[in-house]
Amino acid sequence: MSSLLSLVREDLRTFAGYSSARRAGVTGSVWLNANESSWRNPADGGLGANRYPDPQPAALRQRLGDVYGVRPEQVLVGRGSDEAIDLLVRALCEPGRDAVVVSPPVFGMYAVSARLQGAPLVEVPLVDDDTGFRSDLGAIGDAALASGAKLVFLCSPANPTGQAIAAEAILALARRLDGRCLVVVDEAYGEYCDQPSMASWIDPQPNLAVLRTLSKAHALAAARIGCLLAAPELIAVLRNCQAPYPLPSPCVQLALAGLSEPALVQTRGRVITVRAERERLLHELLGHPGVRRVYPSQGNYLLVRFHDAEAAFQQLLAAGVVVRDMRASPQLGDALRISIGSPAENDALIQALASGRAAA
Ligand SMILES: *Cc1c(COP(=O)(O)O)cnc(C)c1O
């Protein structure tokens, strides 16, 4: 057994999962094996939704592989990257024993999945210094080894704090934890980042995996398409743990159309706009008397500390501008997270903040 498969729960290593009608590997022209209707619904519109969908559509895997620079067999497509996070925790962590390491304040789904699985959660707080927040990868490695963790989640660019982690540092951590722990880099905001993806390191360092999503820069949050990029043998195991038909055909079609070359050209243009707006908003906010600190960001959002965050939040709400209240998160008792919108939306935000006195 490879050292990578040794990270999978022992009871699941040979688990074959549900043998669905679409996985049987048979072909034919008269399909009577899945109790489907032979007729299309009157509302079908050419979709062919009377038939169960391909669990992992080859065309979508291929396209995602092209876009992210990996081979199709290194791609697991799921219902958002949230599903991939959940699958990883379920397949790798024995309840009550195998820990998950995270660095708060961070995206909450890692902790939610760990909690649902009964996996111990080990928290190594982000360090807040002059340059912004940063991960303490040495402490993360120590904590992973000390707790016998199976999973480390790194968020880069990090939500909500904005920083990215250097590739060499991630690789050093993965090498240190080789054979003991899977290091998962969540690149949900990778399109907005100056740094290249870690995906090209999956082959030389198989205990490294990457999460990507179509929910952010690709503007397809409602399609619920995300993926895990990882070693093929791990992808195969996770496939057996996944729901039989995870991807609705209309969502697959939308994703394929949304990843066509012309669509990608537009997406890249919008990423350029968002990055420019991020800089504009950063400077506008720095000049606001109610603002204590704005963190530099590699994502499509800014984390902002206010002298009176409650007043700023209410003032924005009163103007119809909804931002994310981060005050319940550790170290963020005075912070709001502001997504970068269209230029007009960002103007509305700036205006709403400027017009009130409360936050000043
Ligand atoms: C938004 C976000 C996701 C995306 O989740 P989906 O399930 O793909 O919509 C994943 N990770 C982080 C850190 C996020 O902020």
The ligand as a Tripos MOL2 file, in Angstrom:
@<TRIPOS>MOLECULE
LIG
   15    15     1     0     0
SMALL
NO_CHARGES

@<TRIPOS>ATOM
      1 C1        -16.3160   30.3450   -0.9810 C.3       1 LIG1
      2 C2        -15.3150   29.3820   -0.5070 C.ar      1 LIG1
      3 C3        -15.3260   28.0660   -0.9540 C.ar      1 LIG1
      4 C4        -16.2890   27.6570   -2.0080 C.3       1 LIG1
      5 O1        -17.1620   26.7180   -1.6510 O.3       1 LIG1
      6 P1        -18.1020   26.0820   -2.7810 P.3       1 LIG1
      7 O2        -18.6990   24.9610   -2.0180 O.co2     1 LIG1
      8 O3        -17.2260   25.6170   -3.8930 O.co2     1 LIG1
      9 O4        -19.0730   27.1090   -3.2170 O.co2     1 LIG1
     10 C5        -14.3260   27.2000   -0.5310 C.ar      1 LIG1
     11 N1        -13.3630   27.6160    0.3000 N.ar      1 LIG1
     12 C6        -13.3000   28.8790    0.7280 C.ar      1 LIG1
     13 C7        -12.1910   29.3150    1.5860 C.3       1 LIG1
     14 C8        -14.2800   29.7910    0.3520 C.ar      1 LIG1
     15 O5        -14.2280   31.0470    0.8110 O.3       1 LIG1
@<TRIPOS>BOND
     1     1     2 1
     2     2     3 ar
     3     2    14 ar
     4     3     4 1
     5     3    10 ar
     6     4     5 1
     7     5     6 1
     8     6     7 2
     9     6     8 1
    10     6     9 1
    11    10    11 ar
    12    11    12 ar
    13    12    13 1
    14    12    14 ar
    15    14    15 1
@<TRIPOS>SUBSTRUCTURE
     1 LIG1         1 GROUP 0 **** ****
